[in-house]
Structure formats: structure tokens, C-alpha cells
Amino acid sequence: MPDPPESPLPPSPSSGFIDLHSHTNESDGSLSPAELVALAGRIGLAAIAVTDHDTFEGYEQAVPFARTIGLDLVRGIELNTLLNLQGKEHRYLHLLTYFPSGEPSEDFKNWVDRERDDRRNRNRRLAEALQRQGVDITLEEVETRGKSLAGRVHFARILVQKGYAVNAEDAFRRYLGESAPSYVHRESQTTEQAIRIVRSGGGVPVIAHPVRLTLSRNVERKVLARLRQAGLLGLEVYHSEHSPSLQAYYRQLADELDLLPTGGSDFHGAAKPNIDLGTGLNGNLRVPLEFLDRMRGLQRPL
């Protein structure tokens, strides 16, 4: 393990602000946990949450480095769920889950392990589907890129490197996206089921980047109200893909539905070079420390 980072530079104007959505190279980010913590310290953030996909490994590696520089580090995770709509229509919904004041239950940790096994099985089937199309790729080389948790972004990087795609967007369009011929469906819990699992495990479930659901406002409100009844506690109001008008809309919606407003950049490092930790896309977000304080007051089992 590398040495803890040196003390950060004097706090910048971002002091008093936080980022509750960031990724390390233990899932699909490019920075190591130590590098992510050092960056947060340099820019003067009061707190960050490590929210890697389906793993706590990045958070756990980041703990000693955060302790060294006095950074408030929040345990988080981003989970894939299936949001059922009318009829057979559905959306994949990402559920941010936080444990800001305590540890997840052992049952929840075991469930996350099973989810990770399911993701690896999906990756194996995806590699086989690509091979049937004549693509020279193996599960082993994808997992070498993805450390503790490989995913489609790591497939995309290999496809670009080997010349099968021009860039990541092209790789998803031709090979990895839901409309691509080699797309492999991932079995997921319904959003309601996942919310109940999170709450029983002691976590705070929050809908990530709701704009990606591409729902009409009327349907969106009904869906959020339904999920609130199932135990949902928060809504990601501030996100790099949310314009100022969307941020205002989601803040009002969170207030009306009694959902905790949260926010984060969805920082991935070089994987999303236009998004900066703490400030998002072109400086479009500032998440107040108050949100984390309110979350810690909410953390309770279902």
C-alpha cells in the first residue's frame, strides 16, 4: 500500500462543501483511493463519499489516507436496480447507498458479495458474446483493468485500444449498450427490493442522477412517491448532468416528497475528464456540508 498523502494545501474556497458521488479505480474510476483522497484534500473539500459500483474496496483502502489528512470520508456504494414501469417497460436505476455513521450489517455485505459475483458472471457472458462477433477479448484482460470490480467501461477501453471502436461512446453504441447486438442483460433486484435491503442493512438509499431515467415529470413524480413509500430516503439533486434549472426542480421535488437532497460530481477521473471532483461539469455544482449532517440524522434501519 502506498504511503498516506502529505497534508493538503491550505483550504480553498471549496471548504464547507462536499462531494457525495465519486469513484476510484476499484470500480470504473481512474484514480486510486489514495489519489482520490489527496485530491479532495488539495481542493479543500470538507467531506467526500466513495461510491464505487458494487464494492466497498475503494472506501476501505481510502480510510487510512483520509484519517491522515483529517478528511471526513463517507462509506458509500452505487447499486444497479431495475425500475419497473407500466407493463413490461423498465429502466435501470442506480441507487446510491450511504453508511455515514456506522457499518453495514453482515447480511448487507454478504448481499453485495453476491451482487459482485453476478456482475462477474455478466462480464463472462459479455466477453463470450463479443468473441462470437469476432472480437479478440478475454474476461481475464478485462478483470486486469477493472481491479476488484470490472465493468463495461473496462471492456470499452480494451475495444478502443484494439481498434474495434473509435472511443468509449462508439464502443457502447456498437458493442456494449442496450441496443447493441452483443449486449448482455444483467439480472438486478427491483428498485423496491434493493431499497428494502439497503434500509434493513442500516443504509441510506438515494436515487442517483434522476435525469438519466428520462421520465416525464408527471411519471417521475409518481415513481418517486412510490419509491418513497418503499423506504427511499434521498434524491441526488446536484449532479454534473443536472443544469441549474434541473437542480432547482429536483430540490423542490425532494422537498415536496420529504426526500433528503444530496449531491455529487460523479467523479471518475480520466474516464470522465470534463468532470471535476467537488465542482462537477464546468463548475455547475456546490454541495453544502449541511446535506451530510442531515443524512447522518436520517440513518436508521427500515
C-alpha positions in Angstrom: 0.0 0.0 0.0 1.4 3.5 -0.8 2.3 5.9 1.9 -0.5 8.2 3.1 -0.6 11.5 1.2 1.1 14.6 2.6 -1.0 17.2 4.4 -3.2 19.1 1.9 -2.6 22.6 0.8 -4.5 25.4 2.7 -8.2 25.1 2.2 -9.6 26.7 -1.0 -12.9 28.4 -1.4 -14.5 24.9 -1.7 -14.1 24.4 2.1 -17.5 23.8 3.6 -18.6 21.9 0.5 -18.7 18.1 0.0 -18.9 15.5 -2.8 -21.1 12.5 -2.2 -20.5 10.7 -5.5 -17.0 9.7 -6.6 -15.3 6.6 -7.9 -11.9 5.0 -7.6 -10.0 2.6 -9.8 -11.5 -0.2 -7.7 -14.6 0.2 -10.0 -14.6 2.4 -13.0 -12.6 5.5 -11.9 -9.0 6.2 -12.8 -7.6 7.4 -9.5 -6.5 5.1 -6.7 -8.2 5.6 -3.4 -5.1 7.3 -2.1 -5.0 9.7 -5.1 -8.7 10.5 -4.7 -8.3 11.4 -1.0 -5.2 13.5 -1.8 -7.1 15.4 -4.5 -10.0 16.1 -2.1 -7.5 17.4 0.4 -5.8 19.7 -2.1 -9.0 21.3 -3.2 -10.2 21.7 0.4 -13.4 19.6 0.4 -14.9 19.1 3.9 -16.0 15.5 3.1 -16.3 13.0 0.2 -18.1 9.7 -0.2 -16.5 6.9 -2.1 -19.4 5.3 -4.1 -17.8 2.6 -6.2 -20.1 0.2 -8.1 -20.9 -2.9 -6.1 -17.8 -2.8 -3.9 -16.5 -1.2 -0.7 -12.9 -1.9 -1.5 -12.1 1.6 -2.6 -13.6 3.1 0.5 -11.7 0.7 2.8 -8.4 1.4 1.1 -9.1 5.2 1.4 -9.7 5.2 5.1 -6.1 5.4 6.4 -5.3 8.2 3.9 -8.3 10.2 4.9 -7.5 9.8 8.5 -4.0 11.1 8.0 -5.2 14.4 6.4 -8.3 14.8 8.6 -10.8 14.3 5.7 -14.3 13.2 6.6 -14.8 10.1 4.5 -18.2 8.5 4.0 -18.7 4.9 3.2 -20.9 4.6 0.1 -21.7 2.2 -2.8 -23.6 2.5 -6.1 -26.0 -0.3 -6.9 -27.7 -1.3 -10.1 -31.5 -1.9 -9.8 -34.4 -2.5 -12.1 -37.2 0.1 -12.0 -40.4 -1.4 -13.3 -42.8 0.9 -15.0 -46.1 0.2 -16.7 -46.5 -3.1 -18.5 -43.1 -4.6 -19.4 -41.4 -1.2 -19.6 -38.4 -0.7 -17.3 -35.4 1.4 -16.6 -32.1 0.6 -15.0 -31.9 2.8 -11.9 -28.7 3.4 -9.9 -29.2 3.5 -6.2 -26.5 5.4 -4.2 -26.3 3.9 -0.7 -24.6 5.6 2.2 -23.4 4.5 5.7 -22.4 7.9 7.0 -22.3 7.0 10.8 -21.9 3.2 11.0 -21.1 -0.1 9.4 -23.4 -2.0 7.1 -24.8 -5.2 8.5 -23.1 -8.5 7.7 -26.2 -9.6 5.8 -25.8 -6.5 3.6 -22.1 -7.2 3.0 -22.9 -10.7 2.0 -25.6 -9.5 -0.4 -23.1 -7.1 -2.0 -20.7 -10.0 -2.5 -23.4 -11.9 -4.3 -24.1 -8.9 -6.5 -20.5 -8.7 -7.4 -20.5 -12.4 -8.3 -23.5 -11.7 -10.6 -21.6 -8.8 -12.2 -18.6 -11.1 -12.9 -21.0 -13.7 -14.5 -22.4 -11.0 -16.7 -18.9 -10.0 -17.7 -18.1 -13.6 -18.7 -21.2 -13.8 -20.8 -20.4 -10.4 -22.4 -16.9 -11.5 -23.3 -18.3 -14.6 -24.9 -20.9 -12.6 -26.9 -18.1 -10.3 -28.2 -15.9 -13.3 -29.1 -18.8 -14.7 -31.2 -18.7 -11.4 -33.1 -15.0 -11.9 -33.8 -13.7 -9.6 -31.2 -10.4 -10.6 -29.6 -11.1 -10.1 -25.9 -11.0 -12.2 -22.8 -12.5 -11.9 -19.4 -9.1 -12.1 -17.8 -7.7 -9.0 -19.5 -10.9 -7.1 -18.6 -10.5 -8.0 -15.0 -6.9 -6.9 -15.1 -8.1 -3.4 -16.0 -11.0 -3.4 -13.5 -9.2 -4.5 -10.3 -11.8 -5.6 -7.7 -14.8 -4.7 -10.0 -14.6 -4.8 -13.8 -17.5 -3.4 -15.9 -18.5 -2.3 -19.3 -16.2 0.7 -19.2 -13.2 -1.6 -19.0 -14.5 -3.5 -22.0 -14.8 -0.2 -23.8 -11.2 0.8 -23.1 -9.9 -2.5 -24.5 -12.2 -2.2 -27.6 -10.7 1.3 -28.2 -7.2 0.2 -27.6 -7.5 -2.7 -30.0 -9.1 -0.6 -32.7 -12.6 -2.1 -32.6 -14.1 1.4 -31.6 -13.0 5.0 -32.1 -13.8 6.0 -28.5 -15.8 4.8 -25.5 -19.1 6.2 -26.9 -18.5 4.3 -30.1 -17.8 1.1 -28.2 -21.0 1.4 -26.3 -23.0 2.2 -29.4 -21.6 -0.8 -31.4 -20.9 -3.4 -28.8 -21.9 -2.6 -25.2 -25.0 -0.5 -25.0 -28.6 -1.9 -24.6 -29.3 -1.6 -28.3 -26.0 -3.3 -29.4 -26.2 -6.9 -30.7 -23.7 -8.2 -28.1 -25.4 -6.5 -25.2 -25.9 -8.9 -22.2 -28.7 -8.2 -19.8 -27.8 -8.1 -16.1 -30.1 -9.7 -13.5 -30.9 -7.0 -11.0 -33.1 -6.6 -7.9 -36.1 -4.3 -8.4 -35.6 -0.9 -7.0 -38.1 -1.5 -4.3 -36.4 -4.8 -3.3 -33.0 -3.0 -3.2 -34.3 -0.2 -1.1 -35.6 -2.6 1.5 -32.3 -4.5 1.5 -30.4 -1.2 2.0 -32.6 0.0 4.8 -32.5 -3.3 6.6 -28.7 -3.2 6.4 -28.6 0.2 8.0 -28.0 2.3 4.9 -29.5 5.5 3.4 -30.8 4.8 -0.1 -30.7 7.7 -2.6 -31.6 7.8 -6.3 -28.6 8.7 -8.4 -28.7 11.2 -11.3 -32.5 11.0 -11.8 -32.3 12.8 -15.2 -31.0 9.6 -16.7 -34.3 7.9 -16.2 -35.7 10.1 -19.0 -39.2 10.1 -17.5 -41.8 12.8 -18.0 -42.2 14.9 -14.9 -45.7 13.5 -14.1 -44.4 9.9 -14.3 -41.3 10.8 -12.4 -43.2 12.3 -9.5 -45.4 9.2 -9.3 -42.4 6.9 -9.4 -40.6 8.8 -6.7 -43.6 8.9 -4.5 -44.0 5.1 -4.9 -40.3 4.6 -4.0 -40.7 6.9 -1.0 -43.4 4.6 0.2 -41.0 1.7 -0.2 -38.4 3.3 2.0 -36.4 5.6 -0.3 -34.7 8.4 1.8 -33.0 10.7 -0.7 -32.7 12.2 -4.1 -29.4 13.3 -5.8 -30.4 16.9 -6.6 -26.9 18.2 -7.5 -25.1 16.2 -10.2 -22.8 17.1 -13.1 -25.5 16.3 -15.6 -28.1 18.5 -13.9 -28.4 22.0 -15.3 -29.2 24.8 -12.8 -32.9 24.6 -13.7 -32.9 20.9 -13.2 -31.2 21.3 -9.8 -33.9 23.7 -8.8 -36.6 21.4 -10.0 -35.2 18.3 -8.2 -34.6 20.4 -5.0 -38.2 21.4 -5.0 -39.3 17.8 -5.7 -37.2 16.4 -2.9 -38.8 18.9 -0.5 -42.3 18.1 -1.6 -41.8 14.4 -1.3 -39.8 14.7 2.0 -36.7 13.2 0.5 -33.2 14.2 1.6 -31.4 16.3 -1.0 -27.9 15.1 -1.8 -25.3 15.8 -4.5 -22.0 14.9 -6.0 -20.0 15.2 -9.1 -19.9 11.5 -10.1 -16.2 12.0 -10.5 -14.3 9.3 -12.4 -11.0 11.0 -13.1 -9.6 10.4 -16.6 -12.7 8.3 -17.5 -14.8 11.5 -17.4 -12.2 14.2 -17.9 -14.7 17.1 -18.1 -16.0 16.4 -14.6 -14.1 17.7 -11.6 -14.2 16.5 -8.0 -16.3 18.8 -5.9 -17.4 21.2 -8.7 -18.7 18.9 -11.4 -19.1 19.9 -15.0 -17.8 23.4 -15.7 -18.3 24.3 -12.0 -22.0 23.5 -12.1 -22.4 22.2 -8.5 -21.5 23.0 -4.9 -22.9 20.6 -2.4 -23.2 22.0 1.1 -22.0 20.2 4.2 -25.5 20.5 5.6 -26.6 17.7 3.4 -24.2 15.3 5.1 -25.3 16.5 8.5 -28.9 15.9 7.6 -28.1 12.4 6.3 -26.4 11.4 9.5 -29.6 12.3 11.3 -31.6 10.1 8.9 -29.6 7.0 9.1 -31.8 4.3 10.6 -33.0 0.8 9.6 -36.3 0.2 8.0 
